[in-house]
């Protein structure tokens, strides 16, 4: 995977790389590298939240002239609870940089690190990128914009590797394909694997039926929509207490205070 990147993105990535920050590129920039997007306004990083690594990250942030733009502050306890920390990088054309250490649906950092993708970027070098399966999982949010991106990510991967199936690729496609035509094509190519998956995913069962009867594909949109709604609701529930904590922090910031974790409306 080789690509060029805009100057401010390159500045952020070269700086974190030079400081030895252990991080995984995710979000829109990762989607670009996987061929599912053409543009993103910010840089998103999954960070290994070990004190030594956070110290290296702080050095990179200082060089980037990065300042926190919202709550919560940049502190390990907030990262550990699943919050994102948002920065603007003055030395990188005011590029926005979002940092997370814990994400819903996504394994711990060490697991993600072990199955990362390494991209070679012009004038940057090697960059560690969140693996495709983990990126798809991370994109299953309550936000409207993420669901078309999930669809494109998996479609691009299927189009590239459909003629080179492996057990792990088949499992990924049958679990994540969201385009009816592609899913029907997949079950036709791998009917035995599809039969095993059909009990776990209604969309695959519908695709199997369509592949046998050569019937219409629109009924598959029903289970696909239900899947999406379940994930959106789960993400809403995940973020609800975090958003409540952020609101407490905003009120505290207006008063010139910072409530400790476990107090002032925050729970341990």
PEZI-V643127 format. One line per field, one symbol per residue. ss: DSSP state (H for helix, E for strand, L for the rest). burial: # if it has 16 or more other C-alpha atoms within 10 Angstrom, else .. A space follows every 10 residues. Layout:
BEGIN
ss = ???
burial = ???
END
This chain:
BEGIN
ss = LEELLLHHHH HHHHHHHHLL LLEEEEHHHH HHHLLLLLLL LEEEEEELLL HHHHHHHHHH HHHLLEEELL LLLLLHHHHH LLLLEEEEEH HHLLEEEEEE LLLLLLLLHH HHHHLLEEEE ELLLEEEEEL LHHHHHHHLL LLLHHHHHHH HHHHHHHHHH HLLLLLHHHH HHHHHHLLLH HHHHHHHHHL HHHHHHHHLL LHHHHHHHHH HHHLLLLLLH HHHHHHHHHH HHHHHHHHHH HHHHHHHHHH HHHHLLLLLL LLLLLLLL
burial = ....#..### #######.#. ########## ####.#.... .########. ..##.##### #.##.###.. ####...##. .######### ##.####### ###.##..#. .##..##### #..#.##### ########## ##...##.## #####.##.. .#......## .######### .###.###.. ..##..##.. ########## #.....#..# ..##...#.. ##.##...#. .#..##.### .......#.. .....#..
END
